Amino acid sequence: MLLGCAAAAEEQGSNSSEYEETKKMLVDLLKSDEGKSALSDILSEESMREKIIMDQDIIKKTVEDTLNAEKGKAFWEEMMKDPKFAKTFANSMQSKNEEMLKALMKDPEYQQMMIDVMKNPEMEKATLEVLKGKEHRKQVMTIMSEALESPKFKAKITEILDKVAEKQMSKEDSGGSGGGSGGG
């Protein structure tokens, strides 16, 4: 029995040393130029990169944790200072942001929040300043000029003026006959 235990211990020790040797060999291989080149080739394949990067829940969790951590916030603030990165980041998220905003615009809670923001005295003041500005007035005048040139708008104005003229004529007819009989 003692002999069996000794043989098992020797086998286990042998397995452990084989593991260590294999591990050392693998690390050496990965550190070699050939190993680095092989890894680079593998990672240069688009499909492989997507599998490695996008299919892992750990990446998602890491990003979430990073965004919520103080160091993560500082990291993103620093990254956003780089105009090139900020532009690329914004462009990559633009369509999703637009979808989200469109969905929010239909949400009654969000609508109420926007109304509350617009009612804020500081916001009202800022909006009024913008509306009083030369550029805004110029834009309004351009819009009005374009509207006045529109055939539909012209037809609508003509219709309104005709109705006003008819009312005025009917007032004068009824008012003129009543006033003439009372004067004689």
MOWO-V305451 format. One record per residue. N is the residue number from 1. RES is the residue in one letter. SS is DSSP state (H for helix, E for strand, L for the rest). Layout:
# MOWO-V305451
n->(N,N)
res->(RES,RES)
ss->(SS,SS)
This chain:
# MOWO-V305451
n->(1,2,3,4,5,6,7,8,9,10,11,12,13,14,15,16,17,18,19,20,21,22,23,24,25,26,27,28,29,30,31,32,33,34,35,36,37,38,39,40,41,42,43,44,45,46,47,48,49,50,51,52,53,54,55,56,57,58,59,60,61,62,63,64,65,66,67,68,69,70,71,72,73,74,75,76,77,78,79,80,81,82,83,84,85,86,87,88,89,90,91,92,93,94,95,96,97,98,99,100,101,102,103,104,105,106,107,108,109,110,111,112,113,114,115,116,117,118,119,120,121,122,123,124,125,126,127,128,129,130,131,132,133,134,135,136,137,138,139,140,141,142,143,144,145,146,147,148,149,150,151,152,153,154,155,156,157,158,159,160,161,162,163,164,165,166,167,168,169,170,171,172,173,174,175,176,177,178,179,180,181,182,183,184)
res->(M,L,L,G,C,A,A,A,A,E,E,Q,G,S,N,S,S,E,Y,E,E,T,K,K,M,L,V,D,L,L,K,S,D,E,G,K,S,A,L,S,D,I,L,S,E,E,S,M,R,E,K,I,I,M,D,Q,D,I,I,K,K,T,V,E,D,T,L,N,A,E,K,G,K,A,F,W,E,E,M,M,K,D,P,K,F,A,K,T,F,A,N,S,M,Q,S,K,N,E,E,M,L,K,A,L,M,K,D,P,E,Y,Q,Q,M,M,I,D,V,M,K,N,P,E,M,E,K,A,T,L,E,V,L,K,G,K,E,H,R,K,Q,V,M,T,I,M,S,E,A,L,E,S,P,K,F,K,A,K,I,T,E,I,L,D,K,V,A,E,K,Q,M,S,K,E,D,S,G,G,S,G,G,G,S,G,G,G)
ss->(L,H,H,H,H,H,H,H,H,H,H,H,H,H,H,H,H,H,H,H,H,H,H,H,H,H,H,H,H,H,H,L,H,H,H,H,H,H,H,H,H,H,H,H,L,H,H,H,H,H,H,H,H,H,L,L,H,H,H,H,H,H,H,H,H,H,H,H,L,H,H,H,H,H,H,H,H,H,H,H,L,L,H,H,H,H,H,H,H,H,H,H,H,H,H,H,H,H,H,H,H,H,H,H,H,L,L,H,H,H,H,H,H,H,H,H,H,H,H,L,H,H,H,H,H,H,H,H,H,H,H,H,L,H,H,H,H,H,H,H,H,H,H,H,H,H,H,H,H,L,H,H,H,H,H,H,H,H,H,H,H,H,H,H,H,H,H,H,H,H,H,H,H,H,H,H,H,H,H,H,H,H,H,L)
